[in-house]
């Protein structure tokens, strides 16, 4: 999501980011358990992506402590979000205040103010608890669910989906980052009732423990299985070969290119927008090309 937002923020559009708060690993997990607040990590990255603050201030916001009793591993941005939540008494209000200080373009909503947890039912029937534990099993995921129930989504987040001119489901960890937002009952209903086109930007590479062996159609099918068949109108896929050198880097993570099985996607009543949508970083890893994706999404409007 931060990659897409960096490309979109300079376009003449009103952006609203609805962000998952189910993460429970690292600095985020420690803050969650100690302060009983929603996960701040993904929110922090979205704030940084949409901010027009001075580069040094953003670098400070994203700084992660490498030493210090109790500080090691913590990101300063996570601590600031926790502090602002404590000061305002409300996680969403804390996000608003930090967004104002960092001159954020657009609105950022957590899916909920609740301290939620993610669970997965694997294909062999085992239930795994906790977002960070799910990919570690290496098993195929059948279904995910959230607790506690009923979950109370942020009304502004649901309303933003209902009133949007375009709804974008971003790339990312399919079951542990993307799906937790989509499976909230009120969000499901908002997606089905929304008049806007719904576009899914598919992952470039598979992710071990989540989408091993998945094609683009498998990604969409997983969303259909959890949310319903009418929640994806278009899918943006990368359809160019990934060079052997890059594939070798990803093999260390047991990740492989996502096949763009266009005929199967069309058979699922999903319209396909295909192209070369990746950019290679200095370390050899791939990211979505935020400018190209932004241009594609802007054309939908």
N, C-alpha and C positions, 0 to 999 in steps of 0.2 A: 504493500500500500504506500509506504513512503516514497518508493521509486516512482510510482505513477503520479503521486501528488506533486513531486518536484517538477514534472513535465507540465502538469495542468495548471499550476498556480499562477503562471504568467499569462494565461489565456483569459479572455473576457467572460469568465463564467463564475457563478457563485458555488463554491465548493462546500460540501458537508462530508466529513469523514465519520463513519460509525465504526468504532474500534472495539475489538475483543478485550476482555479483562479476565480471561481464564488462565493466563500464564501463571505457573507456580515455580519456575526454576530460578536459580541464581539470586541476584540482588532483589528482583521482583518478588520471588517466593519468600525471602526473609522478611521483607517489608510487609507483605501480606499477612504472614503468620504473627508478626510482632504487633502490628497496628490494626489488624482486622479491617483492611481496606481493599478495594479491587486492585487488580494488578496494574501497576503504572508503566511497565516497560514499553509496551506497544504504543501507548498514548505518548510517551516521551519521544519516541522516534517519529511519530506523526507531527507532533509540535515542531520538532527540529526541521522536518521537511517543509512545513508550511510557513516557517518563520522568515521574516525579513530583517532579523536582528543582525548586528555586526558579527562577522565570522568568528572573532575571538570569543564573543559571548556565547555563541552556539557551541563552540569547541568546549567551553567551560561547562555548559549545560549537559553535554554528552560525555564529559570526562568520567572515567572509571578509576577509582582508587586502587592502586597496586599494593599498598601497604597501610598499616595503621590498625590498631586493635579495634575490631568491630567495624572498621571502614572498608577493609579489603574486599574488593569485588563489587562494592556499591557504586552505582552511577550517581553523580551529583543531581542530575535531572530527576531521578527516582526519589531522592531524598527531598528535593524541593517540592515535588508533587505531594509527597507524604506530609510535609510541613504545611503546605497550603490547605490540604484537606483537613488537617488538625485545626488550623486557624479559622477556616470558614465553616467547618462542621459538615462539609458535603464534598464528595469527590468531584462531581461535575462542576460545582462552583469553584473548586480549587483549580481545575483545568482552565476554566474561563479566565481566572485571574492571571495565571501564568501565561496564557495565550495573549492576554492584553499587554503584559510586560514585555513579551518577546515579539510583539507586532506580528501575530499570526494572521495569515490571509485565509478566511473561511471559518467554518464552525467545526469543532471537534466534540463529538459526543461519545462517551463510553456506552456500550450497549446497555449497561445497568450500573446503578450505584451499589448493587449487592456484591458481597464477597463470594463469588460463585466458584464451583470446582467442576472440572471436566472428567468424564469417565468413558471408557470404551468397552464394548462387548466384542470380543474377538471371534473369528469364525469357528474356533474350537470351543466356544462357550465361556472361556475365561473372561472375567471382568477385571479391568485394570483401572486403578484410581489415580488421577492426577495427570495434568497436561504433559509434564516433563517425563513421566514414566511410560506413556503410551508408545512412543516410537522405539523405546529400548527393548521391547519384547521381541521385535522382529517378526511378529505374527501379522496375519492379514486382518484388517479391521472390518467388522460387519456393521457396527452402528455406534454412534457416540450419543451421550446424553449429559445434561447438566443438572447439578444440584446446588442449592436447595430448590425444591418445587413447592408452590409455584414461584417462578422467577419473576421479578418485577422489572421489565425493561424501562429505560428512560423514555417518557412520553415524547420528548422532542426528537429522539432518535427514530421512533416509529413514525412520527408525523413527517419527518424529513424524507423517509422512504415513500410514503403515500403521495407526497406533493412533488417529488423530484421530476425533472424533465428527462433525466437519464440516470439509470442505476447501474453501477459498475461493481462487479464482484472481482476483487483483486486477486492476483496470484499470491502464493504463499503456502505455508504448510496446510494442506487441504483439510485434514481432520482436526488439527489442533489450533489453527489460527483462523481459517476461513469459516468452517462449518459452525463453530460455537455461536457466531452471530446469527446465522441463517436458521438454526433450529429453534430459536425462541418462538413460541407459538404466535405472539403478536406480530413478530417480524415476518414469519411465514405468511400470515394473513395479509399483511401490508404488501408483500411482494406479489402475491396473487391478485390483489385488488388494484395495484398501481397501474396507471395508464402508460407509464414510461417504458421505453425499450430497456431490456435487461441484458447487459453484456458481461460475459465472463472472459477475463484475460487469463488464458491457461498457462500453467507452469511450463518452463523450458526443459527442465530435468526432473526425473523422478526423485523421490526422497525415501531413503531406506527406513523401514519401519512404519511408513504411511502409505506410499504410493508405488512400491516396488512393482515393476512390470506394467504399470498403468499407461495406457495410451490417452490421448486427449479425450476420446469418447468415454473412457473409464472415469476420468475426472468428472465429466458432465453427468454420467450415470450415477455417481456417488451423490452429487448434489440433488439429482432427481429423486433418488431413494430416500433422502432425508427431508426434502422440502416439497417435492412434487414436480411433475413434468413441465409445468408452465412457468417455471422460474428462470429459465435461460432462453432468450430469443436469439442471441448471437454469441459466438465464441471466437476470440482472436487467438490464432495459433501461429507458432513459428514453423515454417515449412522448408527451411534450408538445412543442408547437412552440417553437423557439428564436427569440426576438424579433429583428427585423431589425437593430437597433442592435448587439446582441451578435454577430450573424453578420458584420457589417461589420468588427468588430475581428478576428475569426478569419480573414477573407478575406485579410488582410495576411500571414498565415502559411500561406495556401492550405489552410486547414482548414475543414471543413463538417460539419453535423450528421450523426451516424450514424443512418441509417434503421432503425427498428425493424420489420423485415420478419417479423412474428410468424408468419404462415402457413408461411413457408419454414423458420423455426426449428422449428415443430411437426413439419413433414415430416421433419426431421432427428432426430426422437425426443428433442428437448430441450424441457423444460417451461419456459414463459416466465412471469416475474414482472415486470409492467410498472407504471410509475408515474412521478410527477414526482419525480425523485431528484437534482435539481441545486440548487445555491445559487449566487447571483451575488456575486462579490467587488466591492470598491469600484472596482477598475480595469476592471470590465466583463467580466472572464473568468469562466468557469464551473468549478465543482468539484463532485464528488459530495457530496451532503449526508450527512456522516458519521453524524449521528444517525438519519436515515431508513434508511440502508443497514444500520446496526448493528441497528436494530429488525427489519428484514426478515430479516437473517441469524440473529438470535436466535430468531425464530419457527421456523426450520428445526430448532432443537434442542428 
